[in-house]
Amino acid sequence: MRMDPLRIGMIGCGENAKKGIVTCIAMTKLARVVATMDVRLDLAKDLADEAGIGVYTDNVDVLLRHREVEAVVISTPHNLHVPLGIKAARMKKHVLVDKPVATTVRDAERFIAACRREGVLLSVLFGKRFGADMEIAAALVRRGVLGRLTGFSLVNVRRKADSYWTGGYTNRVKTDWRTRKKTAGGGMLLMNYSHNLDAIQNLLGLEPESVYAQHDTFATPVEVEDYFSVLVRYKGGAIGTFLGSSATPGGLKTPDCLYGTHGTITVDGTVRYFTRKRIKGLRRGEWADLPLERGSHTAGMRLIENFARAVRGKEDLIVTGENAVSSLRVIEAAYASQKSGRPVVFT
Ligand SMILES: NC(=O)c1ccc[n+]([C@@H]2O[C@H](COP(=O)([O-])OP(=O)(O)OC[C@H]3O[C@@H](n4cnc5c(N)ncnc54)[C@H](O)[C@@H]3O)[C@@H](O)[C@H]2O)c1
C-alpha cells in the first residue's frame, strides 16, 4: 500500500528520542522526521543531524507553525506531555506522546478531549503492545490455553544506577525531572510498569474493580518510589499482582506471567506456555517454547506505522488516548491507596 510518509516534528530530543524514537522512525517508509525541537538547541541540532535534516529549533511555536509538520512526537519530562500535546492539537497537529500519556487521569482526559475537539489523533508510545511476544501470548489466550483467567503477575526488581536519576541510561541530558513527583508523577511504577501493565490489561481486556498498594523510597535520594507492591482485582474476578523495585542489588528478571484454571503463559521477549487443555497444534501437559524473531525497535516501528496509517485514514488507531489511560487509572489508584492505607474501589 503506497502512502505519503507522515511528516513528523520531534518535540524533546533527549535520551529516548535519540535511542528509541528516531531509530524506529528511520526503520519505516511510512513516516519521517522533518523538524526537531528541544529547549536545548544543541540537542535539537544533534537529532536533526541524525535524521539528516536541517530544520531544528528551541521554540515550540516555530516547530508547530512549520508548514511541513503534520504530526508531533513528544518525548519530554512527564509533566509536559499534556500542555505541549494540547498546544500541538490546537495547531491541528496529530499527537503521538511518549508514555505515560499524563501524570493524572484528569489531565489525560483533558488531553483526550482537546484532541477530539480539534479533530486530531492522539496515540501513546506503548510499543510493548506491538511486540511479537504479546501477539503470540494474545493468540494463545484466544485459543483457550489458560481456561478461565485467574490472574497475572508482573515482577521487575532491579537496581538502576544512581546516575540514572540525573542522566538516564546514557547521560545524554543532565536533569533532575525523574527524581521529583511534580515532574515525573511517580517512580518505577509510572516510569517502567506502565508499559507492562498497559500491554497485559489490553491483551486480556481487563477493567479494574479495586486496587491496594504500598510503596516506599528505601535507598534512592529521590522523591518518587523505588519499591512498590500492588494488588488489583479486576471485573470478572482476575487478580493482578505486581511488584517492582529500582533499588534492589542483584535484582531478579522474572517474565510476565498469565494464569488460568487450565494453564500458564509466560512472556519476556520469548513466550512459554503450559496447558492441560487439548488444543490442536499445541503441547499438552508439558512446558513448551514458541519462537520469536522481532526486537523492541521493530515493535516501536510498527506502532509508528499504525499511527501514520491511522492519520491517513487507512486503518484504525490501535493505541488510543482512551485505551492508554487504563494503566494510568490503576497506577493513580495505587498511589492513592498508599496515601490512604486503604483499597481504592472503582465505581
Ligand atoms: N530513557 C528511556 O530509556 C525511556 C524509555 C522509554 C520511554 N521514555 C520516556 O521518554 C520521555 C523522555 O524521557 P527521556 O528519558 O528521554 O528524558 P530526557 O531528560 O533524556 O529527555 C527529555 C528532553 O526533553 C527536553 N525538554 C524539556 N522541556 C522541554 C520543553 N518545554 N519543550 C521541548 N523539550 C523539552 C529536555 O531538554 C530533554 O532533552 C519520558 O516520557 C520517558 O518516560 C524514556
PDBQT file of the ligand as one rigid body, heavy atoms in Angstrom, charges set to zero:
ROOT
HETATM    1  N1  LIG A 401      15.085   6.961  28.668  1.00  0.00    +0.000 N 
HETATM    2  C1  LIG A 401      14.457   5.842  28.319  1.00  0.00    +0.000 C 
HETATM    3  O1  LIG A 401      15.032   4.734  28.247  1.00  0.00    +0.000 OA
HETATM    4  C2  LIG A 401      12.983   5.885  28.022  1.00  0.00    +0.000 A 
HETATM    5  C3  LIG A 401      12.428   4.731  27.526  1.00  0.00    +0.000 A 
HETATM    6  C4  LIG A 401      11.095   4.755  27.195  1.00  0.00    +0.000 A 
HETATM    7  C5  LIG A 401      10.377   5.925  27.346  1.00  0.00    +0.000 A 
HETATM    8  N2  LIG A 401      10.934   7.038  27.875  1.00  0.00    +0.000 N 
HETATM    9  C6  LIG A 401      10.099   8.234  28.011  1.00  0.00    +0.000 C 
HETATM   10  O2  LIG A 401      10.660   9.267  27.190  1.00  0.00    +0.000 OA
HETATM   11  C7  LIG A 401      10.256  10.527  27.706  1.00  0.00    +0.000 C 
HETATM   12  C8  LIG A 401      11.506  11.388  27.855  1.00  0.00    +0.000 C 
HETATM   13  O3  LIG A 401      12.387  10.710  28.722  1.00  0.00    +0.000 OA
HETATM   14  P1  LIG A 401      13.952  10.723  28.493  1.00  0.00    +0.000 P 
HETATM   15  O4  LIG A 401      14.484   9.618  29.319  1.00  0.00    +0.000 OA
HETATM   16  O5  LIG A 401      14.275  10.795  27.056  1.00  0.00    +0.000 OA
HETATM   17  O6  LIG A 401      14.300  12.123  29.211  1.00  0.00    +0.000 OA
HETATM   18  P2  LIG A 401      15.455  13.173  28.880  1.00  0.00    +0.000 P 
HETATM   19  O7  LIG A 401      15.552  14.059  30.052  1.00  0.00    +0.000 OA
HETATM   20  O8  LIG A 401      16.668  12.464  28.390  1.00  0.00    +0.000 OA
HETATM   21  O9  LIG A 401      14.844  13.973  27.641  1.00  0.00    +0.000 OA
HETATM   22  C9  LIG A 401      13.812  14.914  27.776  1.00  0.00    +0.000 C 
HETATM   23  C10 LIG A 401      14.099  16.047  26.814  1.00  0.00    +0.000 C 
HETATM   24  O10 LIG A 401      13.026  16.984  26.892  1.00  0.00    +0.000 OA
HETATM   25  C11 LIG A 401      13.597  18.273  26.747  1.00  0.00    +0.000 C 
HETATM   26  N3  LIG A 401      12.655  19.292  27.211  1.00  0.00    +0.000 N 
HETATM   27  C12 LIG A 401      12.433  19.725  28.482  1.00  0.00    +0.000 A 
HETATM   28  N4  LIG A 401      11.483  20.682  28.469  1.00  0.00    +0.000 NA
HETATM   29  C13 LIG A 401      11.093  20.824  27.189  1.00  0.00    +0.000 A 
HETATM   30  C14 LIG A 401      10.123  21.644  26.542  1.00  0.00    +0.000 A 
HETATM   31  N5  LIG A 401       9.374  22.525  27.226  1.00  0.00    +0.000 N 
HETATM   32  N6  LIG A 401       9.992  21.551  25.208  1.00  0.00    +0.000 NA
HETATM   33  C15 LIG A 401      10.756  20.685  24.487  1.00  0.00    +0.000 A 
HETATM   34  N7  LIG A 401      11.680  19.882  25.048  1.00  0.00    +0.000 NA
HETATM   35  C16 LIG A 401      11.840  19.956  26.372  1.00  0.00    +0.000 A 
HETATM   36  C17 LIG A 401      14.883  18.196  27.544  1.00  0.00    +0.000 C 
HETATM   37  O11 LIG A 401      15.784  19.245  27.202  1.00  0.00    +0.000 OA
HETATM   38  C18 LIG A 401      15.378  16.817  27.152  1.00  0.00    +0.000 C 
HETATM   39  O12 LIG A 401      16.226  16.867  26.026  1.00  0.00    +0.000 OA
HETATM   40  C19 LIG A 401       9.540  10.245  29.028  1.00  0.00    +0.000 C 
HETATM   41  O13 LIG A 401       8.158  10.242  28.790  1.00  0.00    +0.000 OA
HETATM   42  C20 LIG A 401      10.023   8.860  29.403  1.00  0.00    +0.000 C 
HETATM   43  O14 LIG A 401       9.137   8.161  30.243  1.00  0.00    +0.000 OA
HETATM   44  C21 LIG A 401      12.238   7.052  28.202  1.00  0.00    +0.000 A 
ENDROOT
TORSDOF 0
